[in-house]
Amino acid sequence: MEIKITRNPTGEELEKMGVFDWPVWEKETSKFPWHYDEKETCYILEGEVMVTPKGGKPVSFSKGDLVTFPEGMDCNWDIKKAVSKHYNFG
């Protein structure tokens, strides 16, 4: 299972996906386990995060990145700088 990151997608790409109509999630600096029941795509508005998939290598992303997490993935989140993101499941 792989986390996909698109660094600095264009505003046009984001508009086409409807990213700015998605809900926003915010979280302070913290560490916690997470399981994805379904695919999640998110656009990072602020912050710096490292996510380590179970049995995989850590992946870092930050402001301006579009990130997709696969359905069924177990991972650990390590929020280095408070995060704010638009998100969409499915």
Buried (B, 14 or more C-beta within 10 A) or exposed (E): BEBEBBEEBEEEEBEEBEBEEBEEEEBEEEEEEEEBEEBBBBBBBEBBBBBBBEEBEEBEBBBEBBBBBBEEBEBBBBBBEBBBBBBBBE
